[in-house]
């Protein structure tokens, strides 16, 4: 089995899409890793939408906020 140091050059050669897939795979294997909102968070957000208190942004605003 290769060590992490031995694998890094291969990882660097992966496409951006494959690197993202590798990251998702590794995160799914870590206990306690943040994998997204839990059911409580989803229920809270849905209640905000239903109540009309949620603030919506456009896709362009989202892209700008994450620096793309």
N, C-alpha and C positions, 0 to 999 in steps of 0.2 A: 504494500500500500504506500502511495506517495505521501510525503509530508505536505503541510500547507505551503511551505517555502518552495517546494518542488512543483506544486500545482499552480501557483500564482502566474507564472508566465503563460500557461495554457488559458487560464481564466482571462487574462488581459487580451488574448486573441479572440475571445468570443464576441459575437455581435452584441449590440446594446440590448436587444430583445432577449438573447440567451442569458446575458448577465442578469437581467431583471428576473428571468425565470429561476436562475440559480439563487438569487437573493430570496425570492419568495419561498423556494424550497427550503433553504436553510432556516429562514424565520419560522416556518411551519414546524420545524423540528425542535425549536427552543421552547422550553416550558416558560410560560409567562410572557412570551413575546407579544407585543401589541399587534394584533392581526386585523384590527378594525373595530368599529363600534360594537358594543355588546347589545343584548336585547333591551336593556334598560335605556341606553342611549338612543336606540332606534325608536322606542316608545315615546321618549321625551320629545324627540324631533318631530315625530308624527303628530303629537299633541299640539306642538307649536304651529305646524302647518294647518291643522284642523281649526285651531283657535284664531288663525289669522295673525299671529304674532311673529312668525318666522320671517327673517330677512332674506330675500332672494337676491342672488347676484347673477350676472350674465356669465357665459363661458369665457368671454374676453376678460372680465374682471377676475375670474378665477385664475386664468393663465397668468395675468399680471401679478397676482398676489403670490404665486408660487415661483415667480421669476422666469417665466418662459416667454 
